[in-house]
């Protein structure tokens, strides 16, 4: 568990860990140069319970903190926690039991609930609803190019599978999304869950809201990097559907990776014009392309659903022939 300037929430987080019904755990906490009294509070808890070990990050950032914590761990099962969140009391017990029953090659995750002291934004509500819907069926990887499909502080894995997925080695942010793709690349299967096991706290100064590592351009860079590596078929025509702001960023990333594509949309103001030296064509041209791979970059959820329906009428299969890059 990395910790940085979360003293306002840290006691509640640690208390939720101490309240776990599963008792055979160790908590490796790495303080990442906190300027509040987080480190002092961590040491107080460590003195009261030998299962809690506290370290100070000699480097900087979440990835370095995770590496240090992992290097000190001894458990067969590995999970991550965030220092401003809360665990449901049965979280560790349920994740561990699922993994032990399934064996290696699986990833146990739980559903999540966002909460905030003030009003919680609709975007976070929508994200949790979408994420929990995937988790209910264990189909998270099906929409991996849309958004991070594994809740970063609510998964558990066998140590050997984490090692095979390169653990916290890559120095690439957002680190949770990068690890998610490496789980996907490793061919791990997700165990479905109908239980809310994690309480995700939202507040204005949360790292994922404020740090440049979690900006949209970083997500697009990861998506295109792994798409080229894992799912792109150079023998087929790649199509980018959409010409909005995000689609333009995806186009730039593909050009930077030297991945050729045709650019299609249904916006008459953009059809026939060139963007970044590429002609934007009418979406009707898609019918003339044999076995395309399609990246869908459309903002509206309703329009996304309609596009998916149209692509499936053409015989294209989600996560194989078309991918939501929304």
N, C-alpha and C positions, 0 to 999 in steps of 0.2 A: 504494500500500500504506500504510494507516494503521498507526502503531505507538505503543503506549503500555504502558510497563512490562513489556515482554516480553524483557528482556535475557537471561533464562535460556534462551530458545529462538531468539533472533534470529540468532545465528551459524549455526545449523543451517539456518534458513530461507534466509538469504542464500546459503549454500553450495549449497543445492539449486537456486537460481536461476542461480548462476554455472556450475553443472554442466549447464545445458540444452544439448541438441544443436542447438537453434536459437539462433544467436548474435546475430542482428540485433534486439536488444531494448534498451529503455530502462526503467529502474526509477525511478519517482518515489515516494520515501518521505516521508511527512509524520509527524513526531513530534508526538504530541498531549499535550504537557506531561508527559512522563515524569519520574518522580522517581527512577528507577534509572539505570543507565548506558547505557540504550538509545541515546540521542542520540550519546554518545561513540563507541559501537560502530558506529553508522551512518556517522559521519564517517570512521572508520578504513577501512571498506569502500569508501566513496566515493573516498578518496584512492588506493586501490589499483586501482579500476576506474572509468573515466570514464563508463561507462554508468549508473552509480548516482548519482542526484541526491537530496540531502537538504534538506528544508524543515521549518520549525517552524510549527505551527498557530497562527495569530493569534487564531482563535476557539476553540471547544471542541467536541469530539465527532467521531464517525466521519464524519458527513455533511460537515461543514466540511472535514475532512482530505481526503476524497475529492474534493471540489470543487477544493481547492487543487492536488492532484496532477493532476487531469484538466486544469486550466487550463494546466499546464506541459507537457502531453504533446504529442508531435508525430506519433505513429504512426498508420497507417491502421487497424490492428487494436488494440482495447482489451481488456484483461483486468484483473482485480483479484486481489490476493493478500492473505492475512492473515499477520501477522508472527510468528505462533506455529506455523504449519503448514509442510509440506514439499511441494515439487513433485516428481513423478516426472520423470526426466531428459528424457523425450520429450514432456512436456506441451505446451509452446509449439509445438513442431514439428507435433504431431498436430492441435491445435486450429487453427493457422494454415492447414495444408494442407487441412483440411476446409472451412474458410471460403472459401479461395481457389478451390477447386473448385466450391463451391455458388453463390458470388456473394452479393450483398446480399439482405437479407430473411431471413437465417438466423441462428441462434444455435448456436454450437458449444459443447458441454459434455462433460464426462467423468465417469466414475464415481469414487466416493470411497471411502476406507477410513478409519474411525475408529481411533485408537490412543491409549493412555494408559500412563503409567508404572505405575499401579496397575491395579485391575480396572476394565474398561470396563462401564458399565451396560448392561443389556439393552435399555433404551429407545433408546440410541444405535445399537446393533446393528440393531434393528428399523427405525429411521429410514433407516440407510444401505442396508439390504436393499430397503426400499420404494422409496427414491429411485433406486437403481441399476436396479431392475426397470423403472421408468418410462424411465430414460435409455437402457436397452438397446433400447427400441422407439421412442424419441423421442416418447413420449406423455405427457410431463411435465405439460402444461397440462390434461390430462384430469382431474386430481385437484388442481387448483390451490387449491381452497377447503379442502382437508384440511390442508395444511401447505405450507411453502415448497418448491417443486418444482425450483428451480434452486439448485445449491450455490453459495453466494455467492462463494467464491474459486476456482471452477472453470468459468468461462465465458469465451468470447471473441466479439467482435462487431465488425462494421465501424463505424468512427467515425460514419458518416452514419446508421446505424440506431440507434446509441446516442443521437445528437442528436435523432432523431425520437421517441425514447422519453423525452426530457427528461432524459437522463443522470442527474446527481445533484442536480437542481434542487429537487425537493420536500423540504420539511423534515419528513418523516414517518418515524417509526420503527415497526417494524424496517425499516431502509432496504433490506435485501436482499429482503425479501418485497414491499415496495412496488415496487421496481424489477422484480421478477418479474412483478407484475401489469401494469406498464406495457409490458413486453415482450409479454405476452399481449394487451393492448389494441391494440398496434401490429400484431398479426397476424403476428409473426415465427414462422417454422417452426424446429423443433428438429432438429438433426442427430443421429441415433442414435449411440451409442457403446458399445462393449463393453470399453473399456479403463479401468482404474483409473489416473487421472492425478493425483490429489491425495490427500495424507495429511493427514487432519483430526485435530488434536491436541485431546484432551479433558483438562481439569484443573479443579480446584475453583474457581479464581478467574477463569476465562475470562469475558469480557464478556457473552456470551450467557447465561451461567448467573446472573450477579450483578446486571446493570443493569436498572433498572425499564423501560427502553425495550423489553425483550424478554420482558416478562411476558405471560401468556395474554390479559389484557384488551386489550393492544395488538394482538395478532394478530386477535382477534375484531373489533376496530374496523376494521382494514384489510379483512378478509374481507367484512364487511357493506357497507362503503363501496364497494368495487369491484363487489360483486354488484349493488347497486342501479344502479350506473353502467353495467355491461357486460352482465349476463345477466338481470336482472329484467324480466319482462314484465307490466306493470300490467293487461293485458287478461286475464290468467290468475289463478286463485286460488293464492296462495302458501301452502304448508303447512310447518310446522315439526314434524318427527318426532323426538320425544324430550323428556323433561322432567327430565333430570338437571341437574347444576350448570352444565355448559357450555351446554346448551340454554337454560337460564334467562338466561345472559349474552348469548346470541345474541338471545333474545327482547327483552331490554332494549335492545340495540343497534338492532334493527329498529324498536322503538317510538320510540327517539330519532330515527331517520331518517324517521319517519312512513310506514313501509312496512306496510300491513295484511297480516295473515296469520291463518290458522287453526292452532290448536295441538292436535296429536294425539299420543297415546302409547298404549302397551299396559300401563302400570302401573296396576293397579286402585286403588291408594292415591291416585292423582292424578286419575284420570278423574272428571269431574263437579265438580271443584273449580276455583276461580278462582285464577290466579297473575297478579299485576300487572294485575288487572282483566279478564283474559281467561279464558274457559272452556276447560279442557283436555278434549278430546273423545276418545272411543274411536277407535283407529286404523282400525277397520272403516269409519268414515265416509269414508275415502279413496276407497272404491269408488263413492261417490255424487258425487264431484267430477269434473267434466268437464275434461280437459286440465290437471291441476294442475302446478305447479312445486313440487318437494319439496326441502327442506333437511334432510338426514339428520344428526342429532346424537346418535349412540350411541357409547359408549366402547368396547365390546367389538369387536375385529376380526372375530370369528366372527359376532356378531350383525349387524355391518355387511354382511358377505357375504350373509347370509340376507335382509336387507332389500333389498339390491340385486337379488337374484334375484327377490324378490316384485314389486319395481317393474318389472323387465324383463318379467315375465309379464303385467303390465298394459299393456305396450307403451311404457313410458317409457324414454327413452334417457339414458344417463349424460352429464353435462356439457351437457345440453340441456334435459331435463325434470327430472332430479334431480341433486343436488350433495352431495358428502360434506363436511359442515361438522364434522368430528370433531376 
